[in-house]
């Protein structure tokens, strides 16, 4: 932490010297990563795997959205009813609360998890906290900021509101924190975020913001070592012999072909993630598939080229008619795959299934 120090004030100077010395004792366990990829590729799962061993007290999860603000993230002055009437303390937001916990406990790792970071205006939500995202090799922020409300909250006893009169100086972790202490992110506080690359009507993360993070692509592939992934990939759709992996592979191949032929690289972001729809008891019901997968293909992935994938018989065809036709199969064909254009797509699935059956009998 940094303090605005008068060099002629020897006491203040040596207090600051000791703060710099003590700040080096914080656990260096920081990371600052945005996991990005297609919907359902397993971004949140990757973060859960990274943090699942930690107690809830050491991690905090927020979701950015268009209405989420800096006041929600950092904190704001709110009225509180007391016996003496109304008071107006500072109510800390998730960023400020996890920062305080990390500063108080230098030997423990802490995580702030931001889901859907590009669904909100990240630059506005972070505000001047943007300065803190530059980190030195030791994990501390390269630059500090001043924020009187956050400072007062860190010196307060309460874990949600600022005290009416916080102490002028308080030992916070290994740091003597006073009202002039500037703010930096400590080495034991990590920031992890997820970002869907295909979302429409979202905010763009500018280059200055992105370069302060490590960007990690979550590949859209099943992990052969994961038992749940094995169940997911072999899950049969709607009681048919078509597995989720077979359908997902072929629909993504079609999206890739269209992306190349139409010169629209952004279409690749519309691919179906491995976990776009999750199997239950090793199966994906036809209702779940129709209402979630078909809706996505109709409304999003093939929004401007539906006739390329669906067998649209006339201009009155709608999502409702497609979903209804798919679900209204019979005992011999529980799912009506003929909603897809021409038989080549269906035969591809049949061929894959036939090859799979042959492999199992060998």
C-alpha positions, 0 to 999 in steps of 0.5 A: 500500500502507498501513503501520501507522506510528508518527507519532513514528517519522520514518524509518517515516513517510517510508518510508510517504510514499514508498510512497504516492508510488511506488504512483501509478506503477502502470499503471492498467489495472484492471477488475472484471467478472462476465460473466453469461448463459445456458449457452453464450452465450460468457462465457468466450470474451469473457474469452479475447478480452480476454486472449488477447494476454497471456502466461500469466504475466500471467493466472491462471484458477481455477474455483470449485466447492462444495469450493473453499475460502479456503485453495485460493484464498489459500494454506495451511500445508502440510508439505514434505519437505526434507533436514532433515526436514519444514518447514511453509511457506505455499503460496500460492494463485492469488490470492496468486501473481497479486497478487505478480506484479502488485506486482512488475511495475507496468508490466504488466497482470495478470488473475485469471480466475474461472470459474463464480464462483457454483458455489462459496461466493464470500463464504467463498472470498474471506473478508476479501479482500472488503474489497479489492474496493472500488476507488478511481478510481486502481485501488487498493483503497479499504481494506486488510487485514492478512495475515501469510502473504501479506505474508511470501510477497510478501517471499519469493524463491520464487514458490510457497512462503514463504521460511523467513526472508523479508527484513524489508524488500524492494523489491517493484515500486515499493514498499518492502514490510516486515512491517507493510505492509498489502495492497491490490489494485494498479491493474494487477490485474484480476478477471474472472469468469463466472456462469451464470444457469441453474445449479441447486444453486449459491450465491447472490451477495449484493447486497453482493458483486455491487455491488463488480463491474461486471455485464455481460450477455453477450447470447445472439446471434450476432456477424455479424462473427465468422467462427466464429459464421457457421459455428456458426449455419449448422451442420446438425444430424445431416445434416438441413437443420435448422441450429443457429440454426433449432433454437435460435431456435425452442426458445428462443421456446418457452421464452419462451412457456412462461415467460410463460404459466406466470409463471416468469421464471426459465425464460428462464435455461434458453434454449439459448446460441448456443455450447451445443453447438459445431459441428465442421467446420460440422456438429453430429452427431446423437449430439452433439445427442442426448446434449447438447442433448436431455439438457439439454432433458429434465433441465433446461429442461423438467424439470417440463413435458416433455410441453409439448415432447416427444411423450411417448406414455406414462408410461414414456417416458424420456430413454433412449427419446427419445435412442434414437428421435431417433438411430435415423432412416433415410437419408431422415430421419437424425434423428427430429424426431417426438420433439417434440410435434405437427407444428407444431414440425417444420413451423416448422423446415421453413417456416424452411428453405423460406424460406431455400431460396427466399432463396438461389435469388432 
